[in-house]
Amino acid sequence: MPLVSLNLARKHLHVDDPEDDEMVLFYLAAAEQAACDFIDRNAYVDSAALDAAVAAGTAGERPMVANPAIQAAVLLMLGHLWENREDSVIGVSAVELPKGSRTLLNPSRIGMGV
């Protein structure tokens, strides 16, 4: 179960066309994986999902229920992936935000992560 619902992801991206759902879900999965890699632990949408992963033996070390900061970081990364679909952009001036997703994820980080 995703950390962020498709509905919330679509609202964040201002996407109304269901035709875009496949791409939204793809980038959402990538953003969630990047967040978990950064904090070096698995995060789950709620305690039921966490308990199921623990029972299945797939929770990993020090799993946690995702808090709003982790979910907001996932949305920031999702927005970045949605708006920047190429490795480089020509003829456009871009300014990086002050590490918003990292700032949100750092308190939950347990190891060096990625």
C-alpha positions, 0 to 999 in steps of 0.5 A, a space after each residue: 500500500 503506497 505511503 501517499 494515496 493516488 488521490 492526494 498525489 493527483 491533487 498535489 500534481 494538479 492532474 485531473 486526467 485518469 489517463 495519467 494515473 499510470 505515470 503518477 503511480 510510477 513516479 510515486 513508487 520511485 519517490 517512495 523508494 527514494 525516501 525509504 532509501 534515504 532514511 535507510 528503513 522501510 516506512 508503511 502507511 499505517 500500523 496494520 501495514 507495518 504489522 503485516 510486513 513484520 508478520 511476513 518478515 519483509 519489514 526490514 530493520 527498524 521499520 516505521 509508520 510514515 509520518 506527515 513529514 515523510 509523506 510531504 517529502 514523497 510529494 516533493 520528490 513526486 513533483 520534481 519527477 513529474 515536472 523534470 522528466 529528463 536528465 537535463 534541461 536546455 534554455 531554462 533557468 532552474 533554482 533548487 529548493 533548499 533541500 526540502 525533502 531531505 529536511 523532512 526526512 532527516 529526523 527519521 533517518 537511522 543510517 547513511 542511506 543513499 
